[in-house]
Amino acid sequence: MIAPPLPERVSPIRRWVRWARENLFSSVFNSILTVIAIAIAVFAIRGLFSFIFDPVRKWYVIPPNMKLYWSDVYPVGSMGRLWVSLGVVMVLAGLSLAVWRVGGRLTPARLARGASGIGLSLLVLAAIVSIPSGVRVGIAIVGVAFYLASLLVRFLWSGNVDAEVVSLMGVLLGAVAAILAVVWILNIAQGTKVSVTIQFALLVAAYLVGVALRGSVPPGAIKGILVGLWMLSLPVIYLVIERAPTFGEVPVMSMVIPFTAGFLVFGTMYMWWAGSSHEGEAPKLVSALLVLASIGIWFTPLAMLPRFLLLALTVFGLAASTFGGTERGRSGLVAGWVAADLLIAYFMAVAMGATGLPTHGEFIGGLNLTFLLAIAGIALAFPLGIMLALGRTSTMPIFRLLSTSYIEVIRGVPLITVLFFGDLVINRFLPEDIRLDSVVKATVAIAMFAAAYLAENIRGGLQSIPTGQREAAQAVGLTTVQMTVLITLPQALRAVIPAIVGQVITLFKDTSLVAIIGLADFLRIARDVVPNQPASLGSLQESLLFAVVVYWIFSFGTSRASMRLEKKLGVGER
């Protein structure tokens, strides 16, 4: 029997020429468009990099002002708190990368193509851009180094070039080492260099710990713990670590402990009773009464803590009929309520305490404020958006009318209007004993705005679910709440992941509008503060371009993470 002939090996250059002939120069019209596009790209790239490497550019002002970009007026003596906050994020990120097995492996051929592409791009850049000769030589040397690295990769794996044997995390660790080398070269304070090195060391150490844990701890348990820690990290970082609260004026003994203990005992007994499968319709009636009580308590002179505790108890009561019914479910409700009661009481006490930082006005600003507004805004907007989407698709006219009215009103005005409303009007709707500061009002306004758009995205996902899914759920005896929580809503959220991520990226960039109500976000620091420092006068263009790069890095990173999630979940596939 004659064996089939081996496939012809095509050199990379011939493969690229074939691809270009088939995709770029397949016809006269396509060839003309390709030439025009290449000419425009060359002129644009040449102009951009000529601007970047112009000798008159003041890029040296960026490193000394990193503290302003990051945290604005945060006290210098308390900067260690910001590094601790960043360390918490690094540890959680390293554990998450390991537990969710982010990375995988690359083929040497793909790695070599990437390195050679970077190298050739740098060589072309050095050839076409009008820059000082020293910079041109440096770029050319780096380009040659990347190209030689691609040849080295092909040589080392010459017999196994198409097998996935190169660890992506190893490549990323190499990139981290290169970033650290650049940090140590830049004109940055010695303490900052050491702190950045410690942060990356924490990231690597946490990743190694995660690799060890994923082989000895059940995956579901460790993933659930990490999700909980990520959710807690936001209030812990901004309310506890960075705010440095004091409890001297907090009525701990007279108010916090009594209400916390009372709700703890009553809520535990209520969850144990409501989670039983033998109580019939009585738990639903009690939960309906709790809904009325949680609304009415806002018209009483009671403190904020019992209001939030009653609201949380109402949510648990509404969930009892869906997640209870078994011993495991009832135990989970009790454990969840105990944790929620203690956490709400602790964070409310922290919020009531004054900050211990020696600052006047808002202690948070810069990129730190931008992250807070974006993350807290989307965290608050997501559950509100889900409720609005469910209300708009509800068969009950009152819920559908209220949800539709809210969505259409908010979507009909620009975000700036909502920010002005939040800054000037929100406090007028609250009891006299509640006064929100500017950051909280901006966060609420951003959440209100984003919730309307998220609701429409989720509504589109809900409408894409075939009716057969609902009919099957009803046929097996699921209630409407169980059908929504367990069947339709997870599929709807999965279907609209691209739209949700797009909304998150848009929200992250739109936080720059808070400058109009007086908050010093990252863009305002880059536009108004840094260029007006005595040692940085005349650096507006450099500062704004630095802001552009920072926004692009986080937006592009979020987009790539979304693409990976979509691929893993099979979004768009049947």
Beta strands, then each sheet from edge to edge (+ up, - down):
strand 1: 105-106
strand 2: 166-167
sheet 1: 1+ 2-
end
